[in-house]
């Protein structure tokens, strides 16, 4: 199942949180060789995890992490503007209607259902919080993954060469895209909406303030 949790809520799910950060270390440091910091517990965290982001996390039946993604509003510090601003010509993306997604991570045992459900959550977040777009930075390998999932972004900039080549893209909210992702993932829109409503009920806009 999918859980929508702010960083300050992760203390209630220690097993889920620890395995998420450890899977991030495994994916980004071990498998991809990124220059990221790993703590003594084998967890990958960065300064954006200290900003109380919203996480979407696939929880396996044993309570561990299967996959996840991190959301932050572009009105505050985000990687697109702080780290990769040169890729978009030094013109920051800042809007109450656009959030950034980062740290798309899948555990080694994740299935295609997990990847699709996490991407589908982007549509639920846009719809639930009244956003027009989500934006993200991604590498070459993710282009194929997004295509398979059925949710390819509009690329607005790229930079670097070879393994270091990265892209900045935006995903507009599209009910048709949500339906396509749901179909390919084998997750019904009804179930996806239930996961979102279980987390937020009718108070998604009020809980949005936690990110301010």
MIDOSE-1310 file (N, C-alpha, C; in nm, 2 decimals, decimal comma, always signed):
residues 212
xxxx	+0,08/-0,12/+0,00/+0,00/+0,00/+0,00/+0,09/+0,12/+0,00; +0,03/+0,24/-0,04/+0,10/+0,36/-0,04/+0,06/+0,44/+0,09; +0,17/+0,50/+0,14/+0,15/+0,59/+0,26/+0,20/+0,73/+0,22; +0,12/+0,83/+0,26/+0,16/+0,97/+0,24/+0,20/+1,02/+0,38
xxxx	+0,33/+1,05/+0,40/+0,38/+1,09/+0,53/+0,47/+1,21/+0,52; +0,45/+1,31/+0,61/+0,55/+1,41/+0,62/+0,67/+1,36/+0,70; +0,78/+1,43/+0,69/+0,90/+1,38/+0,75/+0,88/+1,37/+0,90; +0,81/+1,47/+0,96/+0,79/+1,46/+1,11/+0,70/+1,36/+1,15
xxxx	+0,64/+1,28/+1,06/+0,55/+1,17/+1,09/+0,62/+1,04/+1,08; +0,74/+1,04/+1,03/+0,82/+0,91/+1,01/+0,85/+0,85/+1,14; +0,86/+0,92/+1,25/+0,90/+0,87/+1,38/+0,80/+0,76/+1,42; +0,68/+0,77/+1,37/+0,57/+0,67/+1,40/+0,59/+0,54/+1,32
xxxx	+0,68/+0,55/+1,22/+0,70/+0,43/+1,13/+0,85/+0,41/+1,11; +0,92/+0,38/+1,22/+1,07/+0,37/+1,22/+1,12/+0,26/+1,12; +1,05/+0,15/+1,11/+1,10/+0,04/+1,02/+1,09/+0,09/+0,88; +0,98/+0,15/+0,85/+0,95/+0,20/+0,71/+1,05/+0,31/+0,68
xxxx	+1,08/+0,41/+0,77/+1,17/+0,52/+0,75/+1,31/+0,47/+0,73; +1,36/+0,38/+0,82/+1,50/+0,33/+0,81/+1,52/+0,26/+0,68; +1,43/+0,17/+0,65/+1,45/+0,10/+0,52/+1,44/+0,18/+0,40; +1,36/+0,29/+0,40/+1,36/+0,39/+0,29/+1,50/+0,45/+0,27
xxxx	+1,55/+0,51/+0,38/+1,68/+0,58/+0,37/+1,79/+0,48/+0,33; +1,78/+0,36/+0,38/+1,88/+0,26/+0,34/+1,87/+0,21/+0,20; +1,75/+0,20/+0,15/+1,73/+0,17/+0,01/+1,78/+0,28/-0,08; +1,76/+0,41/-0,03/+1,81/+0,52/-0,11/+1,96/+0,51/-0,12
xxxx	+2,03/+0,47/-0,01/+2,17/+0,46/-0,01/+2,21/+0,35/-0,11; +2,14/+0,24/-0,11/+2,17/+0,13/-0,20/+2,15/+0,17/-0,34; +2,05/+0,24/-0,37/+2,02/+0,28/-0,51/+2,12/+0,39/-0,56; +2,12/+0,50/-0,49/+2,20/+0,61/-0,53/+2,35/+0,60/-0,52
xxxx	+2,39/+0,54/-0,41/+2,54/+0,53/-0,39/+2,59/+0,40/-0,44; +2,53/+0,29/-0,41/+2,59/+0,16/-0,44/+2,57/+0,13/-0,59; +2,44/+0,14/-0,64/+2,41/+0,10/-0,77/+2,44/+0,21/-0,88; +2,42/+0,33/-0,84/+2,43/+0,44/-0,94/+2,56/+0,52/-0,92
xxxx	+2,63/+0,51/-0,81/+2,75/+0,57/-0,79/+2,75/+0,72/-0,77; +2,63/+0,77/-0,73/+2,62/+0,92/-0,71/+2,70/+0,96/-0,59; +2,74/+1,09/-0,59/+2,81/+1,15/-0,48/+2,72/+1,20/-0,37; +2,67/+1,10/-0,29/+2,57/+1,13/-0,18/+2,63/+1,09/-0,05
xxxx	+2,58/+1,14/+0,06/+2,64/+1,12/+0,19/+2,56/+1,00/+0,26; +2,63/+0,91/+0,31/+2,57/+0,80/+0,38/+2,61/+0,81/+0,53; +2,51/+0,80/+0,62/+2,54/+0,81/+0,76/+2,59/+0,67/+0,82; +2,61/+0,67/+0,95/+2,66/+0,55/+1,02/+2,56/+0,43/+1,01
xxxx	+2,43/+0,47/+1,00/+2,33/+0,37/+1,00/+2,31/+0,32/+0,85; +2,39/+0,36/+0,76/+2,37/+0,32/+0,62/+2,26/+0,38/+0,55; +2,22/+0,50/+0,59/+2,11/+0,58/+0,53/+2,16/+0,69/+0,45; +2,09/+0,72/+0,34/+2,11/+0,83/+0,25/+2,01/+0,94/+0,29
xxxx	+2,06/+1,06/+0,33/+1,98/+1,17/+0,36/+2,05/+1,30/+0,31; +1,97/+1,40/+0,28/+2,03/+1,53/+0,24/+1,96/+1,64/+0,31; +2,00/+1,76/+0,28/+1,95/+1,88/+0,35/+1,80/+1,90/+0,33; +1,75/+1,85/+0,21/+1,61/+1,86/+0,18/+1,52/+1,77/+0,26
xxxx	+1,58/+1,67/+0,32/+1,50/+1,58/+0,41/+1,48/+1,65/+0,54; +1,55/+1,76/+0,57/+1,53/+1,84/+0,69/+1,42/+1,95/+0,68; +1,36/+1,96/+0,56/+1,26/+2,06/+0,54/+1,12/+2,01/+0,55; +1,10/+1,90/+0,62/+0,97/+1,84/+0,64/+0,90/+1,81/+0,51
xxxx	+0,96/+1,75/+0,41/+0,90/+1,72/+0,29/+0,78/+1,62/+0,31; +0,70/+1,60/+0,20/+0,60/+1,50/+0,20/+0,66/+1,38/+0,12; +0,66/+1,26/+0,18/+0,70/+1,14/+0,12/+0,58/+1,06/+0,08; +0,59/+1,00/-0,04/+0,50/+0,89/-0,08/+0,58/+0,76/-0,08
xxxx	+0,53/+0,67/+0,01/+0,61/+0,55/+0,03/+0,53/+0,42/+0,01; +0,58/+0,33/-0,07/+0,51/+0,20/-0,08/+0,56/+0,12/+0,04; +0,46/+0,07/+0,12/+0,49/-0,01/+0,23/+0,47/-0,16/+0,20; +0,57/-0,24/+0,21/+0,55/-0,38/+0,19/+0,48/-0,45/+0,31
xxxx	+0,43/-0,57/+0,29/+0,35/-0,64/+0,40/+0,42/-0,65/+0,53; +0,56/-0,65/+0,52/+0,64/-0,67/+0,64/+0,67/-0,53/+0,71; +0,62/-0,42/+0,65/+0,64/-0,29/+0,71/+0,76/-0,22/+0,66; +0,83/-0,28/+0,56/+0,95/-0,22/+0,50/+0,92/-0,14/+0,38
xxxx	+1,02/-0,06/+0,33/+1,01/+0,02/+0,21/+1,02/-0,06/+0,08; +0,93/-0,03/-0,01/+0,93/-0,09/-0,14/+0,97/+0,01/-0,25; +0,94/+0,14/-0,22/+0,97/+0,24/-0,32/+0,92/+0,38/-0,26; +0,97/+0,49/-0,31/+0,92/+0,61/-0,25/+0,96/+0,73/-0,35
xxxx	+0,91/+0,85/-0,31/+0,93/+0,97/-0,38/+0,91/+1,09/-0,28; +0,98/+1,20/-0,30/+0,98/+1,31/-0,21/+0,92/+1,43/-0,28; +0,83/+1,51/-0,21/+0,77/+1,63/-0,26/+0,81/+1,75/-0,18; +0,84/+1,86/-0,24/+0,86/+1,99/-0,18/+0,81/+2,10/-0,27
xxxx	+0,74/+2,20/-0,21/+0,69/+2,31/-0,30/+0,81/+2,40/-0,35; +0,79/+2,44/-0,47/+0,90/+2,52/-0,54/+0,91/+2,66/-0,48; +0,82/+2,70/-0,39/+0,83/+2,83/-0,33/+0,94/+2,84/-0,22; +0,99/+2,72/-0,19/+1,10/+2,71/-0,09/+1,22/+2,65/-0,16
xxxx	+1,32/+2,61/-0,08/+1,44/+2,55/-0,13/+1,41/+2,42/-0,20; +1,46/+2,40/-0,33/+1,44/+2,28/-0,40/+1,56/+2,26/-0,49; +1,59/+2,13/-0,52/+1,71/+2,10/-0,60/+1,71/+2,16/-0,74; +1,59/+2,17/-0,80/+1,59/+2,23/-0,94/+1,65/+2,37/-0,94
xxxx	+1,61/+2,45/-0,84/+1,66/+2,59/-0,84/+1,80/+2,60/-0,78; +1,82/+2,52/-0,67/+1,95/+2,54/-0,59/+2,07/+2,47/-0,65; +2,05/+2,36/-0,71/+2,16/+2,28/-0,76/+2,16/+2,27/-0,92; +2,05/+2,27/-0,98/+2,04/+2,26/-1,13/+1,98/+2,38/-1,20
xxxx	+1,99/+2,49/-1,13/+1,93/+2,61/-1,19/+2,00/+2,65/-1,33; +2,13/+2,61/-1,35/+2,19/+2,64/-1,47/+2,13/+2,57/-1,59; +2,07/+2,45/-1,56/+2,01/+2,37/-1,67/+1,89/+2,44/-1,73; +1,82/+2,52/-1,64/+1,70/+2,59/-1,69/+1,73/+2,74/-1,71
xxxx	+1,85/+2,77/-1,74/+1,89/+2,91/-1,78/+1,89/+3,01/-1,67; +1,90/+2,96/-1,54/+1,90/+3,05/-1,43/+1,77/+3,12/-1,40; +1,66/+3,06/-1,45/+1,53/+3,12/-1,43/+1,46/+3,02/-1,33; +1,45/+3,05/-1,20/+1,40/+2,95/-1,11/+1,25/+2,92/-1,13
xxxx	+1,21/+2,80/-1,10/+1,07/+2,76/-1,11/+1,02/+2,78/-0,97; +0,93/+2,88/-0,95/+0,87/+2,91/-0,82/+0,72/+2,94/-0,84; +0,64/+2,85/-0,79/+0,50/+2,87/-0,80/+0,43/+2,79/-0,69; +0,32/+2,84/-0,64/+0,24/+2,77/-0,54/+0,18/+2,65/-0,61
xxxx	+0,17/+2,65/-0,74/+0,10/+2,55/-0,81/+0,19/+2,44/-0,87; +0,32/+2,45/-0,84/+0,42/+2,35/-0,88/+0,50/+2,30/-0,77; +0,51/+2,17/-0,75/+0,60/+2,11/-0,65/+0,70/+2,03/-0,72; +0,82/+2,02/-0,65/+0,93/+1,94/-0,70/+0,92/+1,79/-0,65
xxxx	+0,95/+1,70/-0,73/+0,96/+1,56/-0,69/+1,11/+1,51/-0,70; +1,16/+1,45/-0,60/+1,30/+1,40/-0,61/+1,31/+1,27/-0,54; +1,43/+1,21/-0,54/+1,46/+1,08/-0,48/+1,36/+0,97/-0,51; +1,33/+0,96/-0,64/+1,24/+0,84/-0,68/+1,33/+0,72/-0,66
xxxx	+1,29/+0,63/-0,57/+1,37/+0,52/-0,53/+1,29/+0,39/-0,53; +1,35/+0,28/-0,58/+1,28/+0,15/-0,57/+1,38/+0,06/-0,50; +1,32/-0,02/-0,41/+1,41/-0,13/-0,35/+1,44/-0,24/-0,46; +1,53/-0,32/-0,42/+1,57/-0,42/-0,52/+1,46/-0,52/-0,54
xxxx	+1,37/-0,53/-0,45/+1,26/-0,63/-0,47/+1,13/-0,57/-0,53; +1,13/-0,44/-0,56/+1,02/-0,37/-0,61/+0,97/-0,43/-0,74; +0,84/-0,43/-0,76/+0,78/-0,48/-0,88/+0,73/-0,35/-0,96; +0,69/-0,38/-1,08/+0,64/-0,27/-1,17/+0,51/-0,20/-1,11
xxxx	+0,44/-0,28/-1,03/+0,32/-0,22/-0,96/+0,37/-0,11/-0,87; +0,48/-0,13/-0,80/+0,53/-0,03/-0,70/+0,57/+0,10/-0,78; +0,64/+0,09/-0,88/+0,69/+0,20/-0,96/+0,57/+0,28/-1,02; +0,47/+0,21/-1,07/+0,35/+0,27/-1,13/+0,27/+0,34/-1,02
xxxx	+0,25/+0,28/-0,90/+0,17/+0,33/-0,80/+0,23/+0,46/-0,75; +0,37/+0,46/-0,74/+0,43/+0,59/-0,69/+0,42/+0,70/-0,79; +0,43/+0,67/-0,92/+0,41/+0,77/-1,02/+0,26/+0,82/-1,02; +0,17/+0,73/-1,00/+0,03/+0,76/-0,99/+0,00/+0,86/-0,88
xxxx	+0,08/+0,84/-0,77/+0,06/+0,93/-0,66/+0,09/+1,08/-0,69; +0,17/+1,10/-0,79/+0,20/+1,24/-0,84/+0,07/+1,30/-0,89; -0,01/+1,23/-0,96/-0,14/+1,28/-1,01/-0,24/+1,30/-0,89; -0,23/+1,21/-0,79/-0,32/+1,23/-0,67/-0,28/+1,36/-0,60
xxxx	-0,15/+1,38/-0,58/-0,10/+1,50/-0,51/-0,14/+1,62/-0,59; -0,12/+1,62/-0,72/-0,16/+1,74/-0,80/-0,31/+1,77/-0,78; -0,39/+1,67/-0,80/-0,53/+1,68/-0,79/-0,57/+1,73/-0,65; -0,52/+1,66/-0,55/-0,56/+1,68/-0,41/-0,52/+1,82/-0,36
xxxx	-0,40/+1,87/-0,40/-0,35/+1,99/-0,35/-0,37/+2,11/-0,45; -0,44/+2,09/-0,56/-0,47/+2,19/-0,65/-0,35/+2,24/-0,73; -0,26/+2,15/-0,76/-0,14/+2,19/-0,84/-0,16/+2,17/-0,99; -0,09/+2,25/-1,07/-0,09/+2,23/-1,21/+0,01/+2,14/-1,27
xxxx	+0,13/+2,14/-1,20/+0,24/+2,06/-1,24/+0,33/+2,01/-1,12; +0,40/+1,90/-1,15/+0,51/+1,86/-1,07/+0,64/+1,87/-1,16; +0,75/+1,89/-1,10/+0,87/+1,91/-1,17/+0,98/+1,83/-1,11; +1,08/+1,78/-1,19/+1,18/+1,70/-1,13/+1,31/+1,70/-1,22
xxxx	+1,42/+1,65/-1,15/+1,55/+1,63/-1,22/+1,57/+1,48/-1,23; +1,61/+1,43/-1,34/+1,63/+1,29/-1,36/+1,74/+1,26/-1,46; +1,79/+1,14/-1,46/+1,90/+1,10/-1,55/+1,84/+1,02/-1,66; +1,94/+0,98/-1,75/+1,90/+0,91/-1,88/+1,82/+0,79/-1,85
xxxx	+1,85/+0,71/-1,75/+1,79/+0,58/-1,73/+1,64/+0,60/-1,70; +1,60/+0,71/-1,64/+1,46/+0,73/-1,60/+1,37/+0,76/-1,71; +1,43/+0,81/-1,83/+1,34/+0,84/-1,94/+1,27/+0,71/-1,99; +1,34/+0,60/-1,99/+1,28/+0,47/-2,03/+1,18/+0,43/-1,93
xxxx	+1,21/+0,44/-1,80/+1,12/+0,40/-1,69/+1,00/+0,48/-1,70; +1,00/+0,61/-1,71/+0,88/+0,69/-1,72/+0,80/+0,65/-1,84; +0,86/+0,62/-1,95/+0,79/+0,58/-2,07/+0,72/+0,45/-2,05; +0,78/+0,35/-1,98/+0,72/+0,23/-1,95/+0,60/+0,24/-1,86
xxxx	+0,62/+0,33/-1,76/+0,51/+0,36/-1,66/+0,39/+0,43/-1,73; +0,42/+0,51/-1,84/+0,31/+0,58/-1,91/+0,30/+0,72/-1,86; +0,41/+0,78/-1,81/+0,41/+0,92/-1,76/+0,54/+0,99/-1,79; +0,55/+1,02/-1,92/+0,68/+1,09/-1,96/+0,66/+1,24/-1,94
xxxx	+0,76/+1,31/-1,89/+0,76/+1,45/-1,86/+0,79/+1,53/-1,99; +0,76/+1,66/-1,98/+0,80/+1,76/-2,08/+0,94/+1,81/-2,04; +1,04/+1,78/-2,12/+1,18/+1,82/-2,08/+1,19/+1,96/-2,11; +1,24/+2,04/-2,01/+1,26/+2,18/-2,03/+1,41/+2,22/-2,02
xxxx	+1,50/+2,13/-2,00/+1,64/+2,16/-2,00/+1,72/+2,03/-1,97; +1,85/+2,03/-2,02/+1,94/+1,92/-1,99/+2,08/+1,97/-1,99; +2,16/+1,90/-1,93/+2,30/+1,94/-1,92/+2,39/+1,82/-1,88; +2,52/+1,83/-1,91/+2,61/+1,72/-1,87/+2,63/+1,62/-1,99
xxxx	+2,72/+1,53/-1,97/+2,75/+1,43/-2,08/+2,76/+1,29/-2,02; +2,72/+1,19/-2,10/+2,73/+1,05/-2,06/+2,65/+1,02/-1,93; +2,72/+0,96/-1,84/+2,65/+0,92/-1,71/+2,61/+1,04/-1,63; +2,67/+1,15/-1,66/+2,64/+1,27/-1,58/+2,53/+1,36/-1,64
xxxx	+2,48/+1,31/-1,75/+2,38/+1,39/-1,82/+2,25/+1,39/-1,74; +2,19/+1,50/-1,71/+2,07/+1,51/-1,64/+1,97/+1,60/-1,71; +1,84/+1,58/-1,68/+1,73/+1,65/-1,74/+1,64/+1,72/-1,63; +1,58/+1,83/-1,67/+1,47/+1,89/-1,59/+1,35/+1,87/-1,67
xxxx	+1,24/+1,82/-1,61/+1,12/+1,80/-1,67/+1,00/+1,84/-1,59; +0,88/+1,86/-1,65/+0,76/+1,89/-1,58/+0,65/+1,80/-1,62; +0,57/+1,76/-1,53/+0,45/+1,68/-1,56/+0,33/+1,76/-1,53; +0,25/+1,80/-1,63/+0,12/+1,86/-1,61/+0,02/+1,77/-1,55
xxxx	-0,08/+1,82/-1,48/-0,18/+1,73/-1,43/-0,27/+1,69/-1,55; -0,30/+1,56/-1,56/-0,38/+1,51/-1,67/-0,45/+1,39/-1,62; -0,58/+1,39/-1,61/-0,66/+1,27/-1,57/-0,64/+1,16/-1,67; -0,62/+1,18/-1,80/-0,59/+1,08/-1,89/-0,46/+1,01/-1,86
xxxx	-0,36/+1,09/-1,82/-0,23/+1,03/-1,79/-0,24/+0,94/-1,66; -0,32/+0,99/-1,57/-0,34/+0,91/-1,45/-0,41/+0,77/-1,48; -0,51/+0,78/-1,57/-0,57/+0,65/-1,60/-0,48/+0,56/-1,67; -0,39/+0,61/-1,76/-0,30/+0,53/-1,83/-0,20/+0,47/-1,74
xxxx	-0,14/+0,54/-1,64/-0,05/+0,49/-1,55/-0,11/+0,39/-1,46; -0,24/+0,41/-1,42/-0,31/+0,31/-1,33/-0,33/+0,18/-1,41; -0,36/+0,19/-1,53/-0,39/+0,07/-1,61/-0,26/-0,01/-1,63; -0,15/+0,06/-1,66/-0,02/-0,01/-1,68/+0,03/-0,07/-1,55
xxxx	+0,01/+0,00/-1,44/+0,06/-0,05/-1,31/-0,03/-0,16/-1,25; -0,16/-0,17/-1,30/-0,25/-0,27/-1,24/-0,30/-0,22/-1,11; -0,31/-0,09/-1,09/-0,37/-0,03/-0,97/-0,49/+0,05/-1,01; -0,60/+0,03/-0,96/-0,72/+0,10/-0,99/-0,71/+0,24/-0,94
xxxx	-0,78/+0,34/-1,01/-0,78/+0,48/-0,97/-0,86/+0,48/-0,83; -0,96/+0,40/-0,82/-1,03/+0,40/-0,70/-0,94/+0,37/-0,58; -0,86/+0,26/-0,59/-0,77/+0,23/-0,48/-0,67/+0,34/-0,46; -0,62/+0,40/-0,57/-0,52/+0,51/-0,55/-0,58/+0,62/-0,48
xxxx	-0,71/+0,66/-0,50/-0,77/+0,76/-0,43/-0,80/+0,73/-0,29; -0,82/+0,60/-0,26/-0,84/+0,56/-0,12/-0,72/+0,58/-0,04; -0,60/+0,54/-0,10/-0,48/+0,56/-0,03/-0,46/+0,71/+0,00; -0,49/+0,80/-0,09/-0,47/+0,94/-0,07/-0,57/+0,99/+0,04
xxxx	-0,69/+0,95/+0,02/-0,80/+1,00/+0,12/-0,77/+0,94/+0,26; -0,71/+0,82/+0,27/-0,68/+0,77/+0,40/-0,58/+0,86/+0,47; -0,49/+0,91/+0,40/-0,39/+1,00/+0,45/-0,44/+1,14/+0,48; -0,52/+1,19/+0,40/-0,56/+1,33/+0,41/-0,71/+1,36/+0,43
xxxx	-0,79/+1,26/+0,41/-0,93/+1,28/+0,42/-0,98/+1,40/+0,34; -1,05/+1,49/+0,40/-1,09/+1,62/+0,33/-1,00/+1,73/+0,36; -0,89/+1,71/+0,42/-0,80/+1,82/+0,47/-0,67/+1,83/+0,40; -0,67/+1,79/+0,28/-0,54/+1,80/+0,20/-0,48/+1,94/+0,20
xxxx	-0,57/+2,04/+0,18/-0,52/+2,18/+0,16/-0,47/+2,23/+0,30; -0,53/+2,19/+0,41/-0,48/+2,23/+0,54/-0,35/+2,16/+0,57; -0,34/+2,03/+0,54/-0,21/+1,96/+0,57/-0,10/+2,02/+0,48; -0,14/+2,08/+0,37/-0,04/+2,14/+0,28/+0,05/+2,24/+0,36
xxxx	-0,01/+2,31/+0,46/+0,06/+2,41/+0,53/+0,18/+2,35/+0,61; +0,19/+2,22/+0,63/+0,30/+2,16/+0,70/+0,43/+2,18/+0,62; +0,41/+2,20/+0,49/+0,53/+2,22/+0,40/+0,58/+2,36/+0,40; +0,50/+2,45/+0,45/+0,54/+2,60/+0,44/+0,66/+2,63/+0,53
